Every structure is written in C-alpha cells, then in structure tokens.
C-alpha cells in the first residue's frame, strides 16, 4: 500500500505539472488560432445557453426549425441591443471635438487652480538636473484603416460562430443520447447526465438572470439620463446593460464614459461629474444588494477567479474574451464540481489530490 500511495502521488504530481503547462501554453495557441478557436468556444457557450429554449420550442416545432428559431431570437435581441447603442453613438460623433475642447477647458481651469503643484514639480526637476527629453511618435494606421482590415476577419468569425452554434444546437439530442447511452457503466452514464444538466442549468440560468438584472440597470440608467438631460438616453441605457456583463471592468468603463461625456457637455466640472456619481451609487446597490440576493449562493464565485478569467481570456481574445470569460468560468466550475475538485493546497502538505481516496476504495473492494 505504501508503494501504491507513492505511485499515486507521483501520478498526481505529473497531472498537476501537465495542467500547469497547459494553462501557460494555452493562451499562445488560442490567440494564434483565434479565427478557429474563438468561434468554436463562442458557439459552445451559445449552445449551452440556447439549448433549453430550443427544447421548449421543439415541443411544437421540428428540431430543425426550433434550432433556427432559437438562434434567430438571440440574434434579434443582440442586433436590437447594438442598434440601440451604435445608432445614437454615431449621431453624437460630430459633437466629440466640441466635447473634447470643453474637457480640455475644464482641466485647464483645474490646472490653474493647482498651479503650485506644477511650480513644485519644476523646482524638483531643476534640483535633480533632469532635462526634458524628446519623444519620437511613429504614425500608425488610422481608425478607419484598422476597421477596414478587421472587418473581413470579424465577419468570418461571426458567420462561423452562428453556423457552428446552429449545428451544435440541432445535434444536441443526438449528443446527449450518445453521452448517456454509449457508456459501459451505469455510474459513468449518471455522472455524464448530471454534468450535462448542471452545466446547462448553471450557465443558462446565470445568463438569463444576469441579463434580466442588466436590463433593469439599463432602464434605470436610460431614465436617469433622460431626467438629467443627457443626449441619447437610450444609448446610455443600452451601453450600461451591455457593459454590466463584464464584471468590474465594464462598470469602471461606464463610469469613465459618463464622466468624460458629462464634463464635456456641462458648464462646470462638478455638474459634469453628477451622472458618473449617480451611476456609481446605482452600481453599488445593484452589485452588493440586488445581484447577490437574486443569484444566491449557487452562482457565487470567487472574485479572484473572476478577475483571473477576465485577464486570461481578455488577453487572449480581447473584448470578446472578456464577455465570454464568466460563462467559460461557470462551465469549468460546474464540470469540476461534478467530476471532482482537486485539493491542490492539501496535496502540497501530503493529502490526496482528490477527496475520494482511490486506495481506500480499492481496499474496500
């Protein structure tokens, strides 16, 4: 038994090292092959989210039509949300130079108020003997040129994503039957059934619940923007709802946008900061009272894991990766809960890697 325990510990160490190597090498593979891997992962998440809707529609419609209708409903909601944001944003594009000039004026006034700080900085620079250095700025491609180069790739990825999602949703019944009935052991079939149900229920319920909460946040922000006299209140509401899907980073970006737009369109700096301050108060209530109460303990995740997933997938796939980070994290945690959570900290102190001790099971047999 001692030799078997040492052999099991050696195998567990190799498993941890392989998992660590995969975690470090995966970003480079996924980023290089993003044209293939990003649509595949996005299609998997869409399949998990839309499969319950397709199952309900399949009661009255054939599976083929139910799959198409579920995907079209999601596409219609997404297109409506983007239209609500992008349409008014394009109409406000002509006002950006005037707002930038107003922001510069406010900050110039603020700089004159704290002119003694600049004088102190100049005196410290003179005492340290540092001289102003010249910077060489290389001209890069314009925004229009970047959009022109990126548009074909984005269109290809979107088309591939929806095609993969359709075929996965349409084949969901056959996939479930294959996973459940083609197992040689009854225990493996039950574990596969529980894993599929837990992943689907957790991810779909989370997206629907959070989407409902974000819709409420968007309506409140739109109403508040209308009350405060901001231009395009529907745009601000839609933007608040969309950015709220990205934990922590999305609300911070919303505060920055409201602050810059408010300062650029207000007469004084304090009045311009009122929309951002009001949104901070709304987000504090939503994040600390409403969302935890509605979601409950089942969807509570470690904030460190959320930030790690945001930085990890955001580094790989940018904004799209940040949007997919929480559903991917939910999927992985649901699978880990069903298949077995590794006891990595305890393993470092001599405990088994998994809670189920294989040696004890072997001795009982």
Secondary structure, 3 states (H helix, E strand, C coil): CHHHHHHHHHHHHHHHHHHHHHHHHHHHHHHHCHHHHHHHHHHHHHHHHHHHHHHHHCCCCCHHHHHHHHHHHHHHHHHHHHHHHHHHHHHCHHHHHHHHHHHHHHHHHHHHHCHHHHHHHHHHHHHHCCCCCCCCCCCCCCHHHHHHHHHHHHHHHHHHHHHHHHHHHHCHHHHHHHHHHCCCCHHHHHHHHHHHHHHHHHHHHHHHHHHHHHHHHHHHHHHHHHHHCCCCHHHHHHHHHHHCCCCCHHHHHHHHHHHHHHHHHCCCHHHHCHHHHHHHHHHHHHHHHHHHHHHCHHHCCCHHHHHHHHHHHHHHHHHHHHHHHHHHHHHHHHHHHHHCCCCHHHHHCCCCCCCCCHHHHHHHC
